[in-house]
Amino acid sequence: LTLSRISPEKGQHLLLEALLEAEEKGGSLAECRVVICGAPAFMQGERYMGRLRRLAGRLKRTRVDFAGHVTGPRKAAMLAIADLYVFPSLHESYGLTLMEALAAGLPAVAYDHHGALAVLDSRFGRVMEASPRAGRASRLREAIETLVSDREALKRMGGAAREYAAQRPFRVAAGELRALLQR
């Protein structure tokens, strides 16, 4: 599962490229189901959505669902049925959807931007290097394959994610930001 607006900097193409690579290699991701939630951004969004649909169309054994913008009970249901949260953004300052996923008990994978580095650790996630650009999709594929290959570990990580997020509600992060801005 991934949740964000559909926009190039959000990196959904990297997730699809990782899945294409997994199919080519015949790895454990070759027959998974991926749900990409989000509406196309105002700028570049529709064109980028076309790119994502073309990439998804090349997948033979992996099912990709574009769920559109989700909120409320529908978002909660998506989080409840997912096994893993993929946060392929190339840069984020906070990562609200990442925290929502952790609160829902989902382990996560993300690139090494500030939003992920401030939140993820090995108890419930994996952080990959975004640089160099070459190999980004491969690093994402490897991280996802590692996590989904051990269902028991994935379940334990989900519990650790939920526990971590419960100790860090959004109001705390917002208060820290307010204090920082008031300096």
C-alpha atoms as a printed R data frame, in Angstrom:
    type eleno elety resid chain resno       x       y       z
1   ATOM     1    CA   LEU     A     1   0.000   0.000   0.000
2   ATOM     2    CA   THR     A     2   1.111   3.536  -0.711
3   ATOM     3    CA   LEU     A     3  -0.816   6.743   0.014
4   ATOM     4    CA   SER     A     4  -0.013  10.200  -1.365
5   ATOM     5    CA   ARG     A     5  -0.898  12.535  -4.145
6   ATOM     6    CA   ILE     A     6   0.070  11.271  -7.588
7   ATOM     7    CA   SER     A     7   3.116  13.357  -8.419
8   ATOM     8    CA   PRO     A     8   6.653  12.555  -9.639
9   ATOM     9    CA   GLU     A     9   8.392  13.480  -6.379
10  ATOM    10    CA   LYS     A    10   6.188  10.967  -4.548
11  ATOM    11    CA   GLY     A    11   8.004   8.162  -6.363
12  ATOM    12    CA   GLN     A    12   5.152   5.796  -7.225
13  ATOM    13    CA   HIS     A    13   6.991   5.035 -10.471
14  ATOM    14    CA   LEU     A    14   9.865   3.601  -8.423
15  ATOM    15    CA   LEU     A    15   7.501   1.173  -6.741
16  ATOM    16    CA   LEU     A    16   6.169   0.020 -10.118
17  ATOM    17    CA   GLU     A    17   9.698  -0.249 -11.534
18  ATOM    18    CA   ALA     A    18  10.664  -2.358  -8.503
19  ATOM    19    CA   LEU     A    19   7.704  -4.647  -9.199
20  ATOM    20    CA   LEU     A    20   8.646  -4.950 -12.866
21  ATOM    21    CA   GLU     A    21  12.154  -5.928 -11.823
22  ATOM    22    CA   ALA     A    22  10.741  -8.481  -9.374
23  ATOM    23    CA   GLU     A    23   8.686 -10.071 -12.138
24  ATOM    24    CA   GLU     A    24  11.734 -10.232 -14.404
25  ATOM    25    CA   LYS     A    25  13.773 -11.898 -11.660
26  ATOM    26    CA   GLY     A    26  10.920 -14.181 -10.567
27  ATOM    27    CA   GLY     A    27  11.249 -13.058  -6.952
28  ATOM    28    CA   SER     A    28   8.724 -13.298  -4.151
29  ATOM    29    CA   LEU     A    29   7.015 -10.075  -5.253
30  ATOM    30    CA   ALA     A    30   6.147 -11.435  -8.660
31  ATOM    31    CA   GLU     A    31   2.540 -12.148  -7.699
32  ATOM    32    CA   CYS     A    32   1.652  -9.524  -5.139
33  ATOM    33    CA   ARG     A    33  -1.162  -6.999  -5.065
34  ATOM    34    CA   VAL     A    34  -0.354  -3.307  -4.779
35  ATOM    35    CA   VAL     A    35  -2.758  -0.505  -4.003
36  ATOM    36    CA   ILE     A    36  -1.734   3.019  -4.948
37  ATOM    37    CA   CYS     A    37  -3.969   5.594  -3.279
38  ATOM    38    CA   GLY     A    38  -4.019   9.241  -4.259
39  ATOM    39    CA   ALA     A    39  -5.362  11.742  -6.722
40  ATOM    40    CA   PRO     A    40  -3.257  13.343  -9.445
41  ATOM    41    CA   ALA     A    41  -1.565  16.551  -8.296
42  ATOM    42    CA   PHE     A    42  -2.540  19.841  -9.876
43  ATOM    43    CA   MET     A    43   0.775  20.225 -11.699
44  ATOM    44    CA   GLN     A    44   2.080  17.227 -13.701
45  ATOM    45    CA   GLY     A    45  -0.319  14.854 -11.979
46  ATOM    46    CA   GLU     A    46  -2.399  13.715 -14.945
47  ATOM    47    CA   ARG     A    47   0.651  13.184 -17.137
48  ATOM    48    CA   TYR     A    48   2.394  11.305 -14.352
49  ATOM    49    CA   MET     A    49  -0.708   9.167 -13.756
50  ATOM    50    CA   GLY     A    50  -0.508   8.158 -17.407
51  ATOM    51    CA   ARG     A    51   3.093   7.094 -16.875
52  ATOM    52    CA   LEU     A    52   2.079   5.047 -13.828
53  ATOM    53    CA   ARG     A    53  -0.741   3.340 -15.725
54  ATOM    54    CA   ARG     A    54   1.652   2.434 -18.555
55  ATOM    55    CA   LEU     A    55   4.145   0.957 -16.073
56  ATOM    56    CA   ALA     A    56   1.377  -0.982 -14.304
57  ATOM    57    CA   GLY     A    57   0.144  -2.244 -17.681
58  ATOM    58    CA   ARG     A    58   3.519  -3.909 -18.272
59  ATOM    59    CA   LEU     A    59   3.131  -6.045 -15.151
60  ATOM    60    CA   LYS     A    60   1.932  -9.564 -15.945
61  ATOM    61    CA   ARG     A    61   1.516 -11.275 -12.563
62  ATOM    62    CA   THR     A    62   1.315  -8.330 -10.188
63  ATOM    63    CA   ARG     A    63  -2.048  -6.699  -9.661
64  ATOM    64    CA   VAL     A    64  -1.989  -2.906  -9.282
65  ATOM    65    CA   ASP     A    65  -5.089  -1.040  -8.166
66  ATOM    66    CA   PHE     A    66  -5.299   2.729  -8.398
67  ATOM    67    CA   ALA     A    67  -7.778   3.551  -5.632
68  ATOM    68    CA   GLY     A    68  -7.851   7.332  -6.054
69  ATOM    69    CA   HIS     A    69  -8.009   9.688  -3.093
70  ATOM    70    CA   VAL     A    70  -9.071   7.861   0.072
71  ATOM    71    CA   THR     A    71 -10.120   9.261   3.437
72  ATOM    72    CA   GLY     A    72 -11.939   8.224   6.579
73  ATOM    73    CA   PRO     A    73 -13.256   4.648   6.805
74  ATOM    74    CA   ARG     A    74 -12.030   3.740   3.320
75  ATOM    75    CA   LYS     A    75  -8.469   4.788   4.180
76  ATOM    76    CA   ALA     A    76  -8.710   2.927   7.499
77  ATOM    77    CA   ALA     A    77  -9.866  -0.195   5.646
78  ATOM    78    CA   MET     A    78  -6.951   0.042   3.188
79  ATOM    79    CA   LEU     A    79  -4.496   0.345   6.070
80  ATOM    80    CA   ALA     A    80  -6.153  -2.557   7.897
81  ATOM    81    CA   ILE     A    81  -5.824  -5.045   5.032
82  ATOM    82    CA   ALA     A    82  -2.311  -4.113   3.905
83  ATOM    83    CA   ASP     A    83   0.795  -6.059   4.904
84  ATOM    84    CA   LEU     A    84   3.363  -3.352   4.213
85  ATOM    85    CA   TYR     A    85   3.438   0.396   3.645
86  ATOM    86    CA   VAL     A    86   5.682   1.636   0.850
87  ATOM    87    CA   PHE     A    87   6.671   5.297   1.123
88  ATOM    88    CA   PRO     A    88   8.641   5.852  -2.105
89  ATOM    89    CA   SER     A    89   8.813   9.666  -1.895
90  ATOM    90    CA   LEU     A    90  12.147  11.171  -2.790
91  ATOM    91    CA   HIS     A    91  11.805  13.936  -0.192
92  ATOM    92    CA   GLU     A    92   9.430  14.596   2.681
93  ATOM    93    CA   SER     A    93   9.627  16.922   5.620
94  ATOM    94    CA   TYR     A    94   7.375  14.914   7.943
95  ATOM    95    CA   GLY     A    95   5.557  12.000   6.359
96  ATOM    96    CA   LEU     A    96   2.058  12.099   7.795
97  ATOM    97    CA   THR     A    97   0.920   9.047   5.820
98  ATOM    98    CA   LEU     A    98   3.969   7.160   7.074
99  ATOM    99    CA   MET     A    99   2.902   7.823  10.668
100 ATOM   100    CA   GLU     A   100  -0.685   6.826   9.820
101 ATOM   101    CA   ALA     A   101   0.597   3.535   8.424
102 ATOM   102    CA   LEU     A   102   2.735   2.872  11.487
103 ATOM   103    CA   ALA     A   103  -0.225   3.660  13.747
104 ATOM   104    CA   ALA     A   104  -2.227   1.088  11.788
105 ATOM   105    CA   GLY     A   105   0.460  -1.514  12.520
106 ATOM   106    CA   LEU     A   106   2.165  -1.553   9.141
107 ATOM   107    CA   PRO     A   107   5.909  -1.968   8.785
108 ATOM   108    CA   ALA     A   108   7.258   0.433   6.178
109 ATOM   109    CA   VAL     A   109   9.989   0.992   3.623
110 ATOM   110    CA   ALA     A   110  11.126   4.445   2.562
111 ATOM   111    CA   TYR     A   111  13.986   6.337   0.967
112 ATOM   112    CA   ASP     A   112  16.362   8.275   3.207
113 ATOM   113    CA   HIS     A   113  14.660  11.667   3.258
114 ATOM   114    CA   HIS     A   114  14.167  13.667   6.448
115 ATOM   115    CA   GLY     A   115  10.598  12.485   7.032
116 ATOM   116    CA   ALA     A   116  11.630   8.832   7.041
117 ATOM   117    CA   LEU     A   117  14.925   9.236   8.864
118 ATOM   118    CA   ALA     A   118  13.126  11.019  11.703
119 ATOM   119    CA   VAL     A   119  10.682   8.126  12.113
120 ATOM   120    CA   LEU     A   120  11.790   4.720  10.811
121 ATOM   121    CA   ASP     A   121  14.127   2.304  12.475
122 ATOM   122    CA   SER     A   122  14.900  -1.349  11.936
123 ATOM   123    CA   ARG     A   123  12.318  -2.538  14.514
124 ATOM   124    CA   PHE     A   124   9.507  -1.707  12.075
125 ATOM   125    CA   GLY     A   125  10.946  -0.526   8.788
126 ATOM   126    CA   ARG     A   126  13.714  -0.170   6.292
127 ATOM   127    CA   VAL     A   127  15.269   2.997   4.914
128 ATOM   128    CA   MET     A   128  17.055   2.852   1.564
129 ATOM   129    CA   GLU     A   129  19.411   5.336  -0.022
130 ATOM   130    CA   ALA     A   130  17.817   7.532  -2.660
131 ATOM   131    CA   SER     A   131  21.219   8.404  -4.139
132 ATOM   132    CA   PRO     A   132  22.629   7.484  -6.483
133 ATOM   133    CA   ARG     A   133  19.655   7.651  -8.795
134 ATOM   134    CA   ALA     A   134  20.746   4.479 -10.582
135 ATOM   135    CA   GLY     A   135  19.546   1.470  -8.663
136 ATOM   136    CA   ARG     A   136  16.765   3.200  -6.696
137 ATOM   137    CA   ALA     A   137  14.088   0.756  -7.853
138 ATOM   138    CA   SER     A   138  16.384  -2.215  -7.175
139 ATOM   139    CA   ARG     A   139  17.035  -1.051  -3.622
140 ATOM   140    CA   LEU     A   140  13.295  -0.655  -3.093
141 ATOM   141    CA   ARG     A   141  12.608  -4.140  -4.518
142 ATOM   142    CA   GLU     A   142  15.244  -5.697  -2.270
143 ATOM   143    CA   ALA     A   143  13.868  -3.987   0.849
144 ATOM   144    CA   ILE     A   144  10.297  -5.032   0.091
145 ATOM   145    CA   GLU     A   145  11.293  -8.605  -0.750
146 ATOM   146    CA   THR     A   146  13.279  -8.887   2.477
147 ATOM   147    CA   LEU     A   147  10.351  -7.739   4.570
148 ATOM   148    CA   VAL     A   148   7.599  -9.783   2.929
149 ATOM   149    CA   SER     A   149   9.683 -12.970   2.827
150 ATOM   150    CA   ASP     A   150   9.278 -13.494   6.590
151 ATOM   151    CA   ARG     A   151   5.604 -13.230   7.577
152 ATOM   152    CA   GLU     A   152   6.265 -13.733  11.294
153 ATOM   153    CA   ALA     A   153   8.883 -10.976  11.355
154 ATOM   154    CA   LEU     A   154   6.518  -8.754   9.400
155 ATOM   155    CA   LYS     A   155   3.830  -9.329  12.024
156 ATOM   156    CA   ARG     A   156   6.256  -8.496  14.864
157 ATOM   157    CA   MET     A   157   7.354  -5.374  13.025
158 ATOM   158    CA   GLY     A   158   3.722  -4.337  12.669
159 ATOM   159    CA   GLY     A   159   3.267  -4.543  16.418
160 ATOM   160    CA   ALA     A   160   6.420  -2.489  16.990
161 ATOM   161    CA   ALA     A   161   5.195   0.080  14.445
162 ATOM   162    CA   ARG     A   162   1.854   0.454  16.222
163 ATOM   163    CA   GLU     A   163   3.558   0.797  19.607
164 ATOM   164    CA   TYR     A   164   6.014   3.403  18.283
165 ATOM   165    CA   ALA     A   165   3.281   5.496  16.645
166 ATOM   166    CA   ALA     A   166   1.089   5.392  19.762
167 ATOM   167    CA   GLN     A   167   3.899   7.152  21.638
168 ATOM   168    CA   ARG     A   168   4.190   9.867  18.975
169 ATOM   169    CA   PRO     A   169   0.789  11.336  18.151
170 ATOM   170    CA   PHE     A   170   0.613  14.042  15.496
171 ATOM   171    CA   ARG     A   171  -0.179  16.704  18.090
172 ATOM   172    CA   VAL     A   172   3.271  16.125  19.613
173 ATOM   173    CA   ALA     A   173   5.013  16.581  16.253
174 ATOM   174    CA   ALA     A   174   2.906  19.669  15.549
175 ATOM   175    CA   GLY     A   175   3.839  21.111  18.946
176 ATOM   176    CA   GLU     A   176   7.528  20.486  18.280
177 ATOM   177    CA   LEU     A   177   7.234  22.225  14.923
178 ATOM   178    CA   ARG     A   178   5.414  25.192  16.461
179 ATOM   179    CA   ALA     A   179   8.139  25.564  19.098
180 ATOM   180    CA   LEU     A   180  10.816  25.412  16.427
181 ATOM   181    CA   LEU     A   181   9.090  28.077  14.324
182 ATOM   182    CA   GLN     A   182   8.616  30.383  17.321
183 ATOM   183    CA   ARG     A   183  12.359  30.538  18.046
